């Protein structure tokens, strides 16, 4: 598949570090220069634009099936158990947004990782 590069040492999908001009393996740290051919294969052909009226989907039903974690709830002011889910709210080359829902008070908040 064009645009994908796998680490020759461990087989993990490598990520481009465009500022430094190298492919980086997030698993073992192996680096390899990005070639002109790689740049042709990984160029953006369509930019996704979002309108201000497009909202973020907040999970409101059947949260019992979601995974849970212990995290600090801003409303409770303490570490609690909370449901969490992940949504790609920004461009595909940026990290996704993690949402939490406190099991104690029901407050929902997001974390940009």
C-alpha positions as CSV (number, residue, x, y, z in Angstrom):
1,X,0.0,0.0,0.0
2,X,1.4,3.4,-1.0
3,X,2.5,5.7,1.7
4,X,3.0,3.1,4.4
5,X,6.5,2.2,5.6
6,X,7.3,-0.6,8.1
7,X,10.4,-0.8,10.3
8,X,12.9,-3.2,8.9
9,X,14.0,-4.1,12.4
10,X,10.8,-4.8,14.2
11,X,8.0,-4.6,11.6
12,X,6.1,-1.7,13.3
13,X,4.4,0.9,11.1
14,X,6.8,3.9,10.9
15,X,5.6,7.5,11.3
16,X,7.0,10.4,9.3
17,X,8.7,13.3,11.2
18,X,8.4,15.9,8.5
19,X,10.3,18.5,10.4
20,X,13.4,16.4,10.6
21,X,12.7,14.6,7.2
22,X,12.9,11.1,8.6
23,X,10.7,8.1,9.2
24,X,10.6,7.1,12.9
25,X,9.7,3.7,14.4
26,X,7.6,4.4,17.5
27,X,8.5,1.0,18.9
28,X,12.3,0.6,18.5
29,X,13.4,4.2,17.5
30,X,14.8,3.2,14.1
31,X,15.1,6.2,11.8
32,X,15.3,6.4,8.0
33,X,15.4,9.4,5.7
34,X,12.2,10.3,3.8
35,X,13.0,10.1,0.1
36,X,11.5,12.1,-2.7
37,X,9.7,9.0,-3.8
38,X,8.2,8.7,-0.3
39,X,7.0,12.3,-0.4
40,X,5.2,11.5,-3.7
41,X,3.4,8.6,-2.1
42,X,2.4,10.3,1.1
43,X,1.2,13.7,-0.2
44,X,-2.3,14.8,0.8
45,X,-4.7,14.6,-2.1
46,X,-7.8,15.9,-0.3
47,X,-8.0,18.1,2.7
48,X,-10.9,17.6,5.1
49,X,-12.6,20.8,6.2
50,X,-14.9,20.9,9.1
51,X,-17.7,23.4,9.5
52,X,-18.3,25.2,12.9
53,X,-21.8,23.7,13.1
54,X,-20.4,20.1,13.1
55,X,-20.5,18.8,16.6
56,X,-18.5,16.1,18.3
57,X,-20.4,12.9,19.0
58,X,-20.6,12.3,22.7
59,X,-21.4,8.8,23.8
60,X,-24.5,9.0,25.9
61,X,-26.1,5.5,25.8
62,X,-24.8,2.1,26.7
63,X,-21.6,3.4,28.3
64,X,-21.5,0.2,30.4
65,X,-19.8,-1.5,27.4
66,X,-17.0,1.0,27.2
67,X,-13.6,0.5,28.8
68,X,-12.9,2.2,32.2
69,X,-9.9,3.7,33.8
70,X,-9.0,5.6,36.9
71,X,-8.6,9.3,36.2
72,X,-8.9,12.7,37.9
73,X,-12.4,14.1,37.4
74,X,-12.4,17.9,37.2
75,X,-15.9,18.2,38.6
76,X,-15.5,15.7,41.5
77,X,-12.0,17.0,42.3
78,X,-10.6,13.5,42.9
79,X,-9.4,10.4,41.1
80,X,-12.4,8.3,40.1
81,X,-13.3,5.5,37.8
82,X,-14.5,6.7,34.4
83,X,-15.6,5.4,31.0
84,X,-13.4,6.5,28.1
85,X,-13.6,6.5,24.3
86,X,-11.4,7.9,21.5
87,X,-12.6,10.1,18.6
88,X,-10.6,11.5,15.7
89,X,-11.7,15.1,16.0
90,X,-8.9,16.7,14.1
91,X,-6.8,16.0,11.0
92,X,-5.8,12.4,10.4
93,X,-2.1,13.1,11.0
94,X,-2.9,14.6,14.5
95,X,-3.6,12.6,17.7
96,X,-7.2,11.7,18.5
97,X,-9.2,13.1,21.4
98,X,-9.9,11.0,24.4
99,X,-13.3,11.5,26.1
100,X,-14.0,10.5,29.7
101,X,-17.4,10.1,31.5
102,X,-17.2,10.0,35.3
103,X,-19.0,7.0,36.8
104,X,-19.6,9.0,40.0
105,X,-21.1,12.2,38.8
106,X,-21.6,11.6,35.0
107,X,-19.5,14.6,34.0
108,X,-18.0,14.3,30.5
109,X,-14.7,15.9,29.5
110,X,-12.0,15.6,26.9
111,X,-8.2,15.1,26.9
112,X,-6.0,16.1,24.0
113,X,-3.1,13.7,23.9
